[in-house]
């Protein structure tokens, strides 16, 4: 009888040799989240929508979150990396090569009064 009890204890040691668990996929991101690149270390950051600031878990930089209608884009005047900047800026420094690119008049945000105007329909006859 003791021999049967020892044999039962051996059976409870765990899974059989060669057994491996099936990896589970990562949980989906919540629908209320967004992503951005850290302005300092260039890591991809995930944050809840509506956040105004995101602290990078790698380099501890606090990044300002801008909505799409609050930023402009221009290519770096030295290395041609696409840069984003808050509207109203007169220049932007490239995070890759540190070159300062001037924001020309063609890259400035139009005044609020111009943005609010509705386009006038064309009066071309059909």
N, C-alpha and C positions, 0 to 999 in steps of 0.2 A: 504494500500500500504506500509506503514511503517513496518507493521508486516512481509510482504514478504521480505523486505530488511534486517531486523534483522535475519530472518531465513537463508538467503543466506550467511550472514557474519558468522553464526555459522557453516555452511558447510565447510568453508575454514580454520578450525582450525587444520587440519592435517589428518593423517591416522585414520582409525577406531580403536576402542579399540581391543587389542590383535594382531594387525598387527606388524610384525617384518621384518626388511630387511633381505634379503638373503645374508649371508656373501660371499664376493668375495675371491677367492683363492689368495695367495700371488703371485706377479709376478714372472715368472721364472727367474733364474739367467742368466745373459748374458753368452753366450757361451765362451766369452773371460775371464772368471773369474776362480779362483781356491780357494782352502781352505787350511788352516793350523791351527794347535793348538798353542795358545800363549804359549811361553816357561816359562812364569811367572805364570799366573792365570789359564792356561789350557782351556781357552775359545776357541770356534771354530771361526776363523776369515775368512772372505771372502775378496779376493783382486783381482785386475785385473792381468791377466797373464802378465809376463814380469816385474813385480815390483821387486825391489831389497830389499826393506824394507817395513814392514807392522806395523803400530802403532796400538796397541790394544786400542779399545775404552773404555774398562773397567779399565785396570790398567795403561795405557799409556806407556807400555813397547814397545820399538821399536825392532821388530823381523826381523832377516835377513832371506830372502827367498833363499832357495837352490833348485836347480833342482835335479831331481832324480839321475843324474849321478855325482852329487857333494857331495852326502852324503853316509855315511855308517850306518850300524845298528849293535847294540850289545845289549845283555841283561844285565841289571844292575847286578853287582856282589853281591848285597845284597837282593833286592826285586824282581828281575827278570822282571822288567818293560822293554819293548823294547825301547831302546834309539836310537836316530839318532844323528850323529855328522858329521861335515865337514871333508872330507878326509884330511889327513895330521895331524889330532889331535893325540896326544899320550895318552890322557885320556879324559873321559867325566864324568861330575857330574850329577847324577840323580836328576831330578826336584821334584821327590816324596819323596825320603828318604835322599837326599843330599850325598849319597855314591859316591866316585870317583872310576870309573871302568877304569882300564888300557886297552888300545887298543892293543891287541896282534898282532903279525906279520900276523896271519891268517885273521885279520880284516882290514888290511891296503890296500889302493888302490894300484893296480899294477902300475909300472912306465908307463909313457905315451908311451914309445917305445913298451912295451908289449901290451898295449891296442890297438895300431895301427896295430899290426900284424894280418894278415888274417890266419884263421886256415888252416892247410895243409890237403888236402883230404887224407883219408886212402887209402893204396895201396893193400887192401885185394882183392883177386880175387873172382869173382862171379861164 
